[in-house]
Amino acid sequence: MMRQRMDVLLRFWGGIRGKARRAWLCLFRPDYVRNAVEQREGSCNQCGNCCKIAFSCPFLKVYGSHALCRIYHIGRPTPCVAFPINREDLADVGFECTYSFPVDAREKRPGRVELPVWNPSRLSFGDPAGDLEES
């Protein structure tokens, strides 16, 4: 019971953090947001999961399996229009979003050095003296 409450609390604060991060990006880094949104693939299936992060949006109206934003054509906030900005946003909705981002080799392991795996079957025990050039 306590573990379940802790999970709910962590999800709530993670959602608040994500909302604040998206608002900050949209306000102070609009070029980054524009470029990131251009890279995403897919389309919205109107599930409303993004509108329920941390708390349910007051403008959200749920009709069975799909949701409707009451201010969609009037003027949604920029973070709502831009969602998802990157993969981190998809984690906020449990990756239950029809948008996706292409996998870039640099993003697989950022900041880490790839070390070769030691494989004894690939070792060669040739004559090292034969590899040297004569001078």
NUDO-960308 format. One record per residue (C-alpha): residue number from 1; residue in three letters; x, y, z. Coordinates in pm, 1 decimal, decimal comma, padded with zeros to 6 digits. Each point is the difference from the previous one (the first is absolute). Last residue first. Layout:
# residues N
+-----+--------+----------+----------+----------+
! num ! residu !        x !        y !        z !
+-----+--------+----------+----------+----------+
! NUM !    ALA !        X !        Y !        Z !
...
+-----+--------+----------+----------+----------+
***
This chain:
# residues 135
+-----+--------+----------+----------+----------+
! num ! residu !        x !        y !        z !
+-----+--------+----------+----------+----------+
! 135 !    SER !  06437,6 !  00020,5 ! -04174,2 !
! 134 !    GLU ! -00174,8 ! -00333,4 ! -00007,6 !
! 133 !    GLU ! -00368,9 !  00014,2 !  00064,2 !
! 132 !    LEU ! -00139,7 ! -00188,2 !  00295,3 !
! 131 !    ASP ! -00285,9 ! -00245,0 ! -00048,8 !
! 130 !    GLY !  00229,6 ! -00302,8 ! -00029,2 !
! 129 !    ALA !  00140,6 !  00067,1 !  00348,2 !
! 128 !    PRO ! -00346,8 ! -00033,5 !  00149,3 !
! 127 !    ASP ! -00032,6 ! -00358,2 ! -00129,0 !
! 126 !    GLY ! -00371,1 ! -00072,2 ! -00005,7 !
! 125 !    PHE ! -00213,0 ! -00080,6 !  00303,5 !
! 124 !    SER ! -00331,1 !  00133,1 ! -00115,3 !
! 123 !    LEU ! -00278,6 !  00082,7 !  00244,1 !
! 122 !    ARG ! -00355,5 ! -00024,4 ! -00131,0 !
! 121 !    SER ! -00090,7 ! -00308,0 !  00204,3 !
! 120 !    PRO !  00111,6 !  00177,0 !  00317,8 !
! 119 !    ASN ! -00278,0 !  00261,6 ! -00025,1 !
! 118 !    TRP !  00045,2 !  00304,6 !  00217,6 !
! 117 !    VAL ! -00285,8 !  00238,1 ! -00061,2 !
! 116 !    PRO !  00106,2 !  00331,2 ! -00146,3 !
! 115 !    LEU ! -00078,2 !  00305,6 !  00212,4 !
! 114 !    GLU ! -00260,8 !  00250,0 ! -00112,3 !
! 113 !    VAL !  00056,0 !  00324,9 !  00187,0 !
! 112 !    ARG ! -00298,6 !  00158,5 !  00163,4 !
! 111 !    GLY ! -00128,0 !  00355,8 ! -00017,0 !
! 110 !    PRO ! -00316,0 ! -00090,7 ! -00183,7 !
! 109 !    ARG ! -00063,0 ! -00370,6 ! -00049,5 !
! 108 !    LYS ! -00279,6 ! -00052,0 ! -00251,2 !
! 107 !    GLU ! -00024,3 !  00368,7 ! -00086,1 !
! 106 !    ARG !  00311,0 !  00005,6 ! -00220,2 !
! 105 !    ALA ! -00132,3 ! -00285,3 ! -00213,1 !
! 104 !    ASP ! -00320,5 !  00194,2 ! -00066,9 !
! 103 !    VAL ! -00329,9 ! -00176,6 !  00044,8 !
! 102 !    PRO ! -00281,8 !  00178,5 ! -00180,9 !
! 101 !    PHE ! -00264,4 !  00150,2 !  00228,9 !
! 100 !    SER ! -00346,7 ! -00134,4 !  00063,4 !
!  99 !    TYR ! -00356,6 !  00127,5 !  00019,2 !
!  98 !    THR ! -00281,1 ! -00248,5 !  00058,6 !
!  97 !    CYS !  00023,8 !  00048,0 !  00374,4 !
!  96 !    GLU ! -00015,4 ! -00262,2 !  00274,8 !
!  95 !    PHE !  00372,0 !  00037,3 !  00077,9 !
!  94 !    GLY ! -00096,2 !  00020,4 !  00370,9 !
!  93 !    VAL ! -00145,1 !  00347,5 ! -00046,2 !
!  92 !    ASP !  00293,6 !  00179,6 !  00163,9 !
!  91 !    ALA !  00238,8 ! -00239,0 ! -00178,8 !
!  90 !    LEU ! -00119,4 !  00143,3 ! -00331,0 !
!  89 !    ASP !  00107,3 !  00342,7 !  00122,7 !
!  88 !    GLU !  00353,8 ! -00128,2 !  00057,0 !
!  87 !    ARG !  00001,7 ! -00121,0 ! -00359,7 !
!  86 !    ASN ! -00018,2 !  00356,4 ! -00131,7 !
!  85 !    ILE ! -00234,2 !  00296,3 ! -00047,3 !
!  84 !    PRO ! -00318,0 ! -00200,2 !  00043,9 !
!  83 !    PHE ! -00203,2 !  00224,2 !  00026,7 !
!  82 !    ALA !  00057,0 !  00320,2 ! -00201,3 !
!  81 !    VAL ! -00362,4 !  00119,2 ! -00012,3 !
!  80 !    CYS ! -00048,8 ! -00069,6 !  00369,7 !
!  79 !    PRO !  00323,6 !  00176,3 !  00093,4 !
!  78 !    THR ! -00114,0 !  00299,8 ! -00210,7 !
!  77 !    PRO ! -00327,2 !  00048,8 !  00189,3 !
!  76 !    ARG ! -00311,0 ! -00078,3 ! -00204,7 !
!  75 !    GLY ! -00167,5 !  00284,0 ! -00183,0 !
!  74 !    ILE ! -00361,9 !  00007,4 ! -00111,1 !
!  73 !    HIS !  00018,6 ! -00297,9 ! -00235,9 !
!  72 !    TYR !  00097,5 ! -00259,9 !  00262,8 !
!  71 !    ILE ! -00168,5 !  00185,2 !  00288,7 !
!  70 !    ARG ! -00247,0 ! -00275,7 !  00095,5 !
!  69 !    CYS !  00260,2 ! -00271,3 ! -00049,4 !
!  68 !    LEU ! -00167,7 ! -00326,2 ! -00092,7 !
!  67 !    ALA !  00082,8 ! -00349,4 !  00117,9 !
!  66 !    HIS ! -00032,7 ! -00345,4 ! -00149,5 !
!  65 !    SER ! -00096,1 ! -00345,9 !  00125,2 !
!  64 !    GLY ! -00327,6 !  00092,3 !  00173,3 !
!  63 !    TYR ! -00053,5 !  00371,6 ! -00051,6 !
!  62 !    VAL !  00238,5 !  00188,5 !  00228,1 !
!  61 !    LYS ! -00019,3 !  00380,7 !  00023,7 !
!  60 !    LEU !  00325,8 !  00174,9 !  00084,6 !
!  59 !    PHE ! -00005,3 !  00377,0 !  00066,6 !
!  58 !    PRO !  00050,2 ! -00042,3 !  00376,5 !
!  57 !    CYS !  00321,6 ! -00195,3 ! -00065,6 !
!  56 !    SER !  00026,3 ! -00313,2 !  00213,4 !
!  55 !    PHE !  00281,6 ! -00007,9 !  00251,6 !
!  54 !    ALA !  00359,1 ! -00130,7 !  00008,7 !
!  53 !    ILE ! -00012,9 ! -00074,1 ! -00376,2 !
!  52 !    LYS ! -00366,1 ! -00033,1 ! -00102,2 !
!  51 !    CYS !  00002,2 !  00219,2 ! -00311,6 !
!  50 !    CYS !  00284,3 ! -00201,3 ! -00153,1 !
!  49 !    ASN ! -00207,6 ! -00316,0 !  00040,4 !
!  48 !    GLY ! -00289,6 !  00157,1 ! -00193,9 !
!  47 !    CYS ! -00037,3 ! -00291,8 ! -00243,9 !
!  46 !    GLN ! -00047,5 !  00231,5 ! -00297,1 !
!  45 !    ASN !  00183,1 ! -00226,2 ! -00248,5 !
!  44 !    CYS !  00267,2 !  00260,6 ! -00070,1 !
!  43 !    SER !  00228,3 ! -00061,4 ! -00295,0 !
!  42 !    GLY !  00320,4 ! -00180,4 ! -00079,7 !
!  41 !    GLU !  00361,6 !  00109,4 ! -00019,9 !
!  40 !    ARG !  00191,4 !  00259,8 !  00195,5 !
!  39 !    GLN !  00285,2 !  00186,1 ! -00166,1 !
!  38 !    GLU ! -00189,1 !  00323,7 ! -00073,4 !
!  37 !    VAL ! -00104,6 !  00015,9 !  00365,9 !
!  36 !    ALA !  00364,9 ! -00006,5 !  00107,7 !
!  35 !    ASN !  00098,1 !  00280,1 ! -00237,7 !
!  34 !    ARG ! -00286,1 !  00225,5 !  00115,8 !
!  33 !    VAL !  00069,2 ! -00076,5 !  00366,5 !
!  32 !    TYR !  00369,6 !  00084,0 ! -00036,7 !
!  31 !    ASP ! -00087,7 !  00322,3 ! -00180,5 !
!  30 !    PRO ! -00252,4 !  00092,2 !  00272,5 !
!  29 !    ARG !  00263,1 ! -00021,3 !  00277,0 !
!  28 !    PHE ! -00107,4 !  00245,0 !  00273,4 !
!  27 !    LEU ! -00380,0 ! -00025,1 !  00011,8 !
!  26 !    CYS ! -00060,8 ! -00335,9 ! -00162,1 !
!  25 !    LEU !  00293,2 ! -00158,7 !  00182,4 !
!  24 !    TRP ! -00106,9 !  00145,0 !  00337,8 !
!  23 !    ALA ! -00360,4 ! -00117,3 ! -00047,9 !
!  22 !    ARG !  00121,6 ! -00347,1 ! -00100,4 !
!  21 !    ARG !  00229,1 ! -00021,8 !  00305,5 !
!  20 !    ALA ! -00276,0 !  00119,8 !  00235,7 !
!  19 !    LYS ! -00242,5 ! -00260,0 ! -00135,3 !
!  18 !    GLY !  00263,1 ! -00271,0 !  00027,8 !
!  17 !    ARG !  00080,0 !  00092,3 !  00360,9 !
!  16 !    ILE ! -00371,0 ! -00004,7 !  00086,2 !
!  15 !    GLY ! -00029,2 ! -00342,9 ! -00161,7 !
!  14 !    GLY !  00298,9 ! -00131,0 !  00193,8 !
!  13 !    TRP ! -00156,7 !  00139,1 !  00316,3 !
!  12 !    PHE ! -00323,5 ! -00190,5 ! -00069,9 !
!  11 !    ARG !  00178,5 ! -00321,0 ! -00103,3 !
!  10 !    LEU !  00207,9 !  00010,0 !  00319,7 !
!   9 !    LEU ! -00313,0 !  00050,1 !  00210,9 !
!   8 !    VAL ! -00183,4 ! -00285,2 ! -00171,3 !
!   7 !    ASP !  00299,5 ! -00230,7 !  00045,6 !
!   6 !    MET !  00029,9 !  00097,9 !  00368,7 !
!   5 !    ARG ! -00367,9 ! -00074,9 !  00055,8 !
!   4 !    GLN !  00041,6 ! -00342,9 ! -00158,8 !
!   3 !    ARG !  00306,6 ! -00074,6 !  00215,6 !
!   2 !    MET ! -00196,3 !  00093,4 !  00313,5 !
!   1 !    MET ! -00279,7 ! -00243,3 ! -00092,8 !
+-----+--------+----------+----------+----------+
***
